């Protein structure tokens, strides 16, 4: 007959095998994504053209080069001549983001920490419970 603590230890070990690797992978991807998003620089863009479906934004890059992108319209900056903050990555100066990249990878990192912590607790339980 199996001791109830041994059964819990087996269940904890299975739970650890499921959560720990997934948590480590998600944590790694989230940290890499957060590192990538920290390199974005803010700049001001001007609305060059606007209609009901898209807004054309122009901004100056390094060396005085003019860059242009098409973005979805928003209520706060949809008239021609309005200034808007955009985020530009140094490796892709021709592409700008209109949303703040500070939140990139946050969900992956949080979920990775939760699953890694849960898996670590499960490993400890599966090791300690059979000894009791």
N, C-alpha and C positions, 0 to 999 in steps of 0.2 A: 504494500500500500504506500502511496506517495504522500509525503508530508505536504500540507498546504503551502508552507513557505517555499518548498521546492517547485511547486506548480507556479507560484507567483514569480519565482526566479526565472523559470523557463519562459514565461510570458514576457517578463522584462527583457530577457535576452533577445527574443524575437522582435520586440518593440525597438530595442537598441539597434538591431540590424536594419530596421526600416528607417528610423529617423536620423541616426547619426550620419550615414553617408549622404543622404539627401540634404541634410542641414549644412554639412561642410561644403558641398557643391554650391548650394544657394548662397552661402556666406561668401565664398570665393568670387562668384559672379557678381554679387552685390558690391563687394569691396572694389573689384576692378571697375565696375560701372561708376561708382562714386568717385574713384580716382580720375576717370576719364572726364567726368562732368565738371570737376574742379578747374579744368584747364580753359573753360569757356571764358571769354572776355566780353564785357558789356560795351555796347556802342550805341550811338543814336542813329536811327534811320528816319528817312522822310518818306511820307506817302507820296508816291509819284503819280499813281493813277488808282482810282477806286470805282468799283461798281458794286452791284448787289451780291456778286458771287466771289469776288477776289479783290485783293489789295496788292498793288505793286509797291515794294519797298526798295529804297536805294540808300546805300551808305558808303562811306569811304573806308577803304582797307589800308593795309600797310603800303607805303610808297605812294599814296594818293590815288590808288586804283579805285574806280567806282564799281561797286557790286550791286546786283539786283536780284530780288527773289519775289515770288508770289506767295501771299499768305491769305488765310481766311479773314474776312472782315470782322471787326469787333466794334462795339458801340463807342469805345473811348477814343479811337483814332481811325476814323474811316474817311475823313475829308482830305482832299489833296492839300499838301503842305503841312499837315500835322506831323509832329515828331513822335517817335515811338522807340522804346528801348528794345534792342535785339541782342541776342547772344551769339557770338561767332567763335568757332573753334579754330585754333591756329593751323591745324592740319587741313581744314576745309574752309578757307576764307570766303569762298563763293556762296556758301550756304549759311543762312542765319536761322536761328530759332526765335520764335516770338513768345515761347513759354520759358519760364525760369528753370534752368537745368539743375538747380540745387536739390531737387527732390528725386533725381534719377537714382535708381538703385536702392532707395530707402526701404521699400517693401521687401525686396529680396534680402537685404541685410537683416532686417528685423525678423523675417520668417526664418532665415538661416540661423540666427542666434537662438530663436525659440526651439527649433528642431535640434540643433546641436546641444543645447542645454538639456533638453528632455532626453536625448540619446545618451548623454553623459550620466545623467541620474539613473537611467535604466541600466547602463553598464555597471555602475556602482551597486545598484540593487541586485542585479543578477550575480554579482560576485560575492556580496556580503550575505545575502539571505540563505544560501546553502550552508554557510558556516554557523548559523544560529541553531 
